[in-house]
Amino acid sequence: MAIHTSVRRPTGGFHYAWVIIAILAVVQIFGQSISMSAGIMVPELRTPLDEGGRFGWSPAIIGFALAGYYLVGSLTSPFSGRFGDILGARKLLFAGGVLFGVSMVLIGFITHVWQFFLVYSVMLALTSAIAMVPLMAAVNPWFKQRLGLGIGLMWAAGGVGAAALAPVYSLLLVNFGWTATFVVIGLVGGGATLGLLPFFRNQPSEKGILAYGATADDPPPVKFDASAAKLRLRVFQRQMKHTRAFWNLPVIHGMGCAGHGIVLIFVVDFAVTRNIEFTTAAVILTLINVFSIAGRFVVPIVTERIGGKLIMATALAIQAGSVAILLFAGDIWAFYLFACVFGLGFGGEMSAYPVVNRQYFGTGPVATVYGFQISGAMMGHFISTLVAGIIIHFIGYIPAFILSMTFSSLGVIIILTLETTKRQLIPNWEDQLPPEARTAQAPAVAPPAAAATGVAFGNVGGDGN
């Protein structure tokens, strides 16, 4: 059932929504360090035993483990989003903090390949699915206005943190060794996440306030029990599946991630083959991350102002076009130029989705649909990791980078087929709900559409199609 809660306008100029942004920014910093830690681990995992290495695993084994991480993340992201819509983000925040801490500590003590697959490819993939889906979508109910600014700040903080933590992790490995490094990462990251849990709330109504930008004329906030939440999700998804955006956005995200995934994994090694020193080539990734911060911050804000369709296509086109520089790059200045331009497109490509979901689907239970989009992104990474590796092994780097451009360009084409983001696609989806499951005051009798579709609390356990 729905419970209408009493609210008040926040006093002063500060809104608690910014506390939520700060908490989730910390979560994103450590959540993004999961994939970043892969690059730090690879040299240690590859070093042969006779050269003093701890593991001596082949690149093929490591590659399969990385691909496994993306595959598990792809398969679990929709379920993570569904749990967020039903259980609330606060419970998922607790689960994510525990999983991150335990998984990172366990990595410090692995000795066999199967242990690495279990911890990195499964447990940390689950952690990433939680951090990237329900906890990213948790921002939505806190903002009626300036959602783009909130999302931009959160994405930018994640980018800054990821870039800053990379040298910290490297220094820990050099000075304290494998086990101590990952124990410290797990305890600090997991502890910080769980330490912020008492300050996190799922909805503004849990603090007794309105969302940022809401007025006293807006409908009062409503809190739903589990049965009502499941019913709302079922009706919302039923109507959402009739939009092109529902099906196309995961494919677009997959194409974009496949495009930049190939570059992020292989560009440094490609530069080394062009007779550039490794330490100099490593700066390419640093520049990509630094310039991605601008895209992460600006694109959600611009998306909220002018609509997501044009800005998404522009960011993905920049990502695709910049790779052409690599086809002719020989000197380090060309690689650095590529990194700066590519970083802008890369950062913008991935940061618009939460705002676009608001534009298309309003304030409905969007964590599940965002889960499908992240699932598409992870699947793009999975496919590109495997295919590009094979192409590079048998043919070379240039065909792999052409494939990257192809993936990104296809994403641009599909974006152009989307509906306009100037209007919501299913604004009246709650009309098919019984009155007690709606956010606004409703007539005592449900409209005929509800009866025609058989939607009622007693039918929650249906097929969900």
C-alpha positions in Angstrom: 0.0 0.0 0.0 1.0 3.6 -0.3 1.6 5.9 2.6 1.6 9.7 2.0 4.2 11.2 4.2 4.3 14.7 5.7 7.2 16.8 4.4 8.7 20.2 5.0 10.9 22.5 2.9 14.5 22.4 3.9 15.6 25.5 5.9 18.5 27.6 4.7 20.2 27.2 1.3 21.5 23.7 1.7 19.6 20.6 0.6 20.3 17.1 1.8 20.3 15.9 -1.8 23.9 17.2 -1.9 24.8 14.9 1.0 23.4 12.0 -1.1 25.6 13.1 -4.0 28.7 13.2 -1.8 28.0 9.7 -0.4 27.4 8.2 -3.8 30.5 9.9 -5.2 32.6 8.1 -2.6 30.9 4.8 -3.7 31.7 5.5 -7.3 35.3 6.3 -6.6 35.8 2.9 -5.0 33.4 1.2 -7.4 35.4 2.4 -10.4 38.6 1.3 -8.8 37.5 -2.3 -9.3 38.1 -2.1 -13.1 41.1 0.2 -12.6 42.7 -2.3 -10.2 42.8 -4.8 -13.2 45.5 -2.7 -14.9 47.5 -2.6 -11.7 47.2 -6.3 -11.1 48.2 -7.5 -14.6 52.0 -7.0 -14.4 52.1 -8.8 -11.0 49.9 -11.6 -12.3 52.0 -12.1 -15.4 55.5 -12.0 -13.9 57.0 -15.5 -14.3 57.8 -17.5 -11.2 61.5 -17.8 -12.1 61.7 -14.0 -12.2 60.4 -13.7 -8.7 56.7 -13.4 -9.6 54.0 -14.5 -7.3 51.7 -16.1 -9.9 53.2 -16.5 -13.4 49.9 -16.7 -15.2 49.6 -16.5 -18.9 48.0 -13.5 -20.6 45.2 -15.8 -21.9 44.2 -16.7 -18.4 44.2 -13.1 -17.2 42.2 -12.1 -20.3 39.5 -14.7 -19.7 39.2 -13.5 -16.1 38.7 -9.9 -17.2 36.2 -11.0 -19.8 34.5 -13.1 -17.1 34.2 -10.0 -15.0 32.3 -8.1 -17.7 30.1 -11.1 -18.5 29.0 -11.6 -14.9 28.4 -7.9 -14.6 26.3 -7.9 -17.7 24.2 -10.9 -16.5 23.6 -9.5 -13.0 23.0 -5.8 -13.6 19.3 -6.1 -14.5 18.7 -8.1 -11.3 20.7 -5.6 -9.3 18.5 -2.8 -10.7 15.3 -4.8 -9.9 16.4 -5.3 -6.3 17.1 -1.6 -6.0 13.6 -0.7 -7.2 12.0 -3.2 -4.8 14.3 -3.1 -1.7 15.6 0.4 -1.9 19.2 1.6 -2.5 20.1 1.7 1.2 20.1 -2.0 1.5 22.1 -2.4 -1.7 24.6 0.2 -0.4 25.2 -2.1 2.6 25.6 -5.1 0.4 28.0 -3.3 -1.9 30.2 -2.1 1.0 30.4 -5.6 2.4 31.1 -7.2 -1.0 33.8 -4.7 -1.9 35.6 -5.0 1.4 35.5 -8.8 1.5 36.4 -9.3 -2.1 39.4 -7.0 -2.1 40.8 -8.6 1.1 40.4 -12.0 -0.4 42.3 -11.0 -3.5 45.2 -10.3 -1.3 45.3 -14.0 -0.3 44.6 -15.7 -3.6 47.1 -18.4 -4.7 45.2 -20.3 -7.5 43.5 -19.3 -10.8 40.1 -20.6 -9.7 40.2 -18.3 -6.6 40.9 -15.3 -8.8 38.0 -16.2 -11.1 35.7 -16.5 -8.1 36.7 -13.3 -6.4 37.4 -11.0 -9.3 35.2 -12.3 -12.0 32.2 -13.0 -9.8 32.3 -11.3 -6.4 33.7 -8.0 -7.7 31.5 -8.1 -10.8 28.5 -8.2 -8.4 29.9 -5.3 -6.5 30.3 -3.3 -9.6 26.7 -4.1 -10.7 25.5 -2.7 -7.4 27.7 0.4 -7.6 26.8 1.2 -11.2 23.0 0.4 -11.2 20.8 0.9 -8.1 23.2 3.3 -6.5 23.5 5.5 -9.6 19.8 5.4 -10.1 19.3 6.4 -6.4 20.0 10.0 -7.3 16.8 10.3 -9.3 14.2 10.8 -6.6 16.3 13.4 -4.8 16.1 16.0 -7.7 13.2 17.5 -9.4 15.5 20.1 -10.8 19.2 20.2 -11.6 19.5 16.4 -11.8 22.1 16.9 -14.5 24.3 18.9 -12.1 24.0 16.2 -9.4 24.9 13.4 -11.9 27.7 15.4 -13.3 29.3 16.0 -9.9 29.0 12.4 -9.1 30.6 11.2 -12.3 33.3 13.8 -12.2 34.2 12.8 -8.6 34.4 9.2 -9.7 36.8 10.1 -12.5 39.0 12.3 -10.3 39.1 9.6 -7.6 39.9 6.8 -10.1 42.7 8.9 -11.6 44.1 9.8 -8.1 43.9 6.3 -6.7 45.8 4.6 -9.5 49.3 5.9 -8.4 48.3 5.3 -4.7 47.6 1.6 -5.5 50.8 1.3 -7.5 52.9 2.8 -4.6 51.2 0.4 -2.1 52.2 -2.6 -4.3 55.8 -1.5 -4.7 56.3 -0.6 -1.0 54.1 -3.1 0.9 53.5 -6.0 -1.5 50.4 -7.8 -2.8 48.6 -8.9 0.3 49.0 -5.7 2.3 47.9 -3.6 -0.6 44.6 -5.3 -1.2 43.8 -5.7 2.5 44.3 -2.0 2.9 42.1 -1.3 -0.2 39.4 -3.6 1.1 39.3 -2.2 4.6 39.5 1.4 3.6 37.0 1.2 0.7 34.5 -1.2 2.4 34.8 0.7 5.7 34.2 4.1 4.1 31.1 2.8 2.3 29.6 1.2 5.4 30.6 4.3 7.5 28.4 6.5 5.2 25.4 4.1 5.5 23.8 5.9 8.5 23.7 9.1 6.6 22.1 7.6 3.4 18.3 7.7 2.7 16.4 6.3 -0.2 13.9 9.1 -0.6 13.7 12.8 0.5 10.5 11.8 2.5 12.7 9.7 4.8 14.2 13.0 5.9 10.9 14.7 6.0 11.7 17.1 3.1 10.9 17.6 -0.5 13.1 16.8 -3.5 15.5 19.5 -4.6 13.5 22.0 -6.7 10.1 20.6 -5.6 7.4 23.0 -4.4 4.5 22.8 -2.0 2.1 22.4 -5.0 3.7 19.1 -6.0 2.0 15.8 -5.0 3.1 14.7 -1.6 5.8 12.0 -1.6 4.6 8.4 -1.1 6.3 5.4 0.4 5.3 2.0 -0.9 5.5 -1.4 0.8 7.1 -4.4 -1.1 3.8 -5.5 -2.7 3.0 -2.1 -4.1 6.6 -1.6 -5.3 6.5 -4.9 -7.2 3.2 -4.0 -8.8 4.4 -0.6 -9.8 7.6 -2.1 -11.3 5.6 -4.6 -13.3 3.2 -2.1 -14.7 6.0 0.4 -15.5 8.1 -2.2 -17.3 5.1 -3.5 -19.3 4.5 0.0 -20.8 8.2 0.8 -21.0 8.9 -2.2 -23.2 6.7 -0.6 -26.0 9.2 2.2 -26.4 12.2 2.2 -28.8 14.3 3.7 -26.0 14.0 0.7 -23.8 15.5 -1.6 -26.4 17.9 0.8 -28.1 19.6 2.4 -25.1 21.3 -0.9 -23.9 22.5 -1.5 -27.4 23.9 2.1 -27.7 25.6 1.7 -24.3 27.1 -1.6 -25.5 28.4 -0.1 -28.7 29.9 2.9 -26.9 31.6 0.7 -24.3 32.9 -1.8 -27.0 34.4 1.2 -28.8 36.3 2.7 -25.9 37.0 -0.7 -24.3 39.3 -1.7 -27.1 41.2 1.5 -26.8 41.5 1.6 -23.0 42.9 -2.0 -22.9 45.3 -1.9 -25.9 46.4 1.7 -26.6 49.4 1.7 -24.3 50.8 -1.6 -25.7 50.2 -0.2 -29.3 52.2 2.9 -28.5 55.0 0.7 -27.2 55.1 -1.1 -30.5 55.6 2.3 -32.2 58.9 2.6 -30.2 57.5 4.8 -27.4 58.8 4.0 -23.9 56.4 2.4 -21.6 56.4 5.1 -18.9 55.8 7.7 -21.6 53.0 5.7 -23.2 51.3 5.2 -19.8 50.6 8.9 -19.7 48.1 8.3 -22.5 45.7 6.7 -20.1 46.3 9.4 -17.6 45.3 12.1 -20.2 42.3 10.1 -21.2 41.1 9.9 -17.6 41.8 13.6 -16.9 40.0 14.9 -20.0 37.1 12.5 -19.4 36.4 14.4 -16.2 35.2 17.4 -18.3 32.9 15.2 -20.3 31.6 13.4 -17.2 30.7 16.7 -15.6 29.4 18.8 -18.5 27.4 16.3 -20.5 24.7 15.5 -17.8 24.2 19.3 -17.3 23.9 20.0 -21.0 21.7 16.9 -21.5 19.2 18.2 -18.9 19.0 21.6 -20.7 18.8 20.7 -24.4 17.9 17.0 -24.4 20.0 13.8 -24.4 19.7 12.7 -28.1 21.9 15.3 -29.6 24.5 15.4 -26.9 24.8 11.6 -26.7 25.3 11.4 -30.5 27.9 14.2 -30.4 29.9 12.5 -27.5 29.9 9.1 -29.3 30.9 10.7 -32.6 33.9 12.4 -30.9 34.9 9.0 -29.4 34.6 7.4 -32.9 36.4 10.1 -34.8 39.3 10.5 -32.4 40.4 6.9 -32.9 41.3 7.8 -36.5 44.3 9.6 -35.1 45.7 6.3 -33.9 45.7 4.9 -37.4 48.4 7.4 -38.3 50.1 8.0 -34.9 53.8 7.5 -34.7 55.1 10.3 -32.5 54.1 10.8 -28.9 52.5 14.1 -29.5 49.9 12.4 -31.8 49.1 9.9 -29.1 48.7 12.7 -26.5 46.5 14.6 -28.9 44.4 11.5 -29.4 44.1 11.0 -25.6 42.8 14.5 -25.0 40.1 14.4 -27.7 39.1 10.8 -27.0 38.8 11.5 -23.2 36.2 14.2 -23.9 34.1 11.8 -25.9 34.6 8.8 -23.7 33.6 10.8 -20.5 30.5 12.2 -22.2 29.4 8.9 -23.8 28.8 7.2 -20.5 27.5 9.9 -18.3 24.2 11.0 -19.9 22.1 7.9 -19.3 20.7 8.7 -15.8 19.4 12.1 -17.1 18.1 10.6 -20.3 16.2 8.0 -18.3 14.5 10.9 -16.4 13.6 12.6 -19.7 12.1 9.4 -21.1 10.6 7.7 -18.1 10.1 10.4 -15.5 10.4 9.5 -11.8 9.2 5.9 -12.2 11.2 2.9 -10.9 14.1 3.3 -13.4 16.8 1.3 -11.6 15.8 -1.8 -13.5 15.9 -0.2 -16.9 19.3 1.4 -16.0 20.4 -2.1 -15.1 19.6 -3.3 -18.6 21.6 -0.4 -20.0 24.6 -1.3 -17.8 24.1 -4.9 -18.8 24.5 -3.8 -22.5 27.6 -1.8 -21.5 29.2 -4.8 -19.8 28.4 -7.1 -22.7 30.0 -4.6 -25.1 33.2 -4.7 -23.0 33.0 -8.5 -22.9 32.7 -8.9 -26.6 35.3 -6.3 -27.5 37.8 -7.7 -25.1 37.6 -11.1 -26.7 37.2 -10.1 -30.3 39.9 -7.4 -30.3 42.4 -9.7 -28.6 41.9 -12.3 -31.3 42.2 -9.7 -34.1 45.4 -8.2 -32.6 46.9 -11.6 -32.2 46.3 -12.7 -35.8 46.2 -9.5 -37.8 47.4 -6.5 -35.8 46.3 -3.3 -34.0 45.0 -1.2 -36.8 42.0 -3.5 -37.7 41.2 -3.6 -34.0 41.0 0.2 -33.8 38.9 0.3 -37.0 36.6 -2.1 -35.2 36.5 0.4 -32.3 35.4 3.1 -34.7 32.8 0.9 -36.2 31.2 0.1 -32.8 31.1 3.7 -31.8 29.7 4.8 -35.2 27.0 2.2 -35.1 26.0 3.7 -31.7 25.6 7.1 -33.3 23.4 5.7 -36.0 21.1 4.0 -33.4 20.9 7.1 -31.3 19.4 8.9 -34.3 16.5 6.4 -34.3 15.5 7.2 -30.7 12.4 9.1 -29.8 12.8 12.8 -28.9 13.9 13.4 -25.3 11.8 16.6 -25.2 8.8 14.7 -23.7 8.2 11.7 -21.5 7.3 8.5 -23.4 4.9 7.0 -20.9 3.7 10.0 -18.8 0.4 8.3 -17.7 1.7 4.9 -16.8 0.2 5.1 -13.3 -3.3 5.1 -14.8 -3.1 1.3 -15.0 -2.5 1.0 -11.3 -5.1 0.8 -8.5 -5.4 4.1 -6.6 -3.5 2.8 -3.6 -0.4 2.1 -5.7 -0.2 5.6 -7.2 2.0 8.5 -6.2 -0.7 11.1 -6.6 -4.2 11.2 -5.2 -6.4 9.1 -7.5 -10.2 8.4 -7.9 -11.6 5.6 -5.8 -12.2 3.4 -8.8 -9.4 2.4 -11.1 -9.7 3.4 -14.8 -10.9 0.7 -17.3 -7.3 0.2 -18.5 -6.3 -1.3 -15.2 -9.2 -3.8 -15.3 -8.5 -4.7 -18.9 -4.9 -5.7 -18.2 -5.7 -7.6 -15.1 -3.5 -5.5 -12.9 -4.3 -5.9 -9.3 -2.4 -6.7 -6.1 -3.6 -10.3 -6.3 -1.9 -10.6 -9.7 1.5 -9.5 -8.6 2.9 -13.0 -9.1 2.1 -13.0 -12.9 4.6 -13.5 -15.7 5.7 -9.8 -15.7 5.5 -9.5 -19.5 
